[in-house]
Amino acid sequence: MTEWTMICWLGPPEASLAALRSLGWHGPEESPAEAADPRVGGFIPAPGTAPQTFDGIAYVAVAANAAIATPPGLAPAGPELFRALLGGF
C-alpha cells in the first residue's frame, strides 16, 4: 500500500500555476499534460479548474507519495489553514 501525503502551498497565482503545471496539472482550456509527475496522485484544484484565491493569494495542493520541494515563489500552507479556507478533503 502506498502512503499519500497532502502537500499544501500558498502564494501568488502565477507561481502556483507554474508549480502545478511542472507536476503535470493543466488549467482551464489547456490541453492535458502528457504525463503527470509519478509522485503525484491528485491535485487541488483538479486538472482543468482554476486555483482558489483569497485576497490575491492562491492555495493549491498535491497528494504525493514522496517528498516534493516547495516550488519557487510558494510557501508551505499548513493543512489546517488549507482545510479552513477550502473545506475538507
Secondary structure, 3 states (H helix, E strand, C coil): CCCCEEEEEEECHHHHHHHHHHCCCCCCCCCCCCCCCCCEEEEECCCCCCCEEECCEEEEEEEECCCCCCCCCCEECCHHHHHHHHCCC
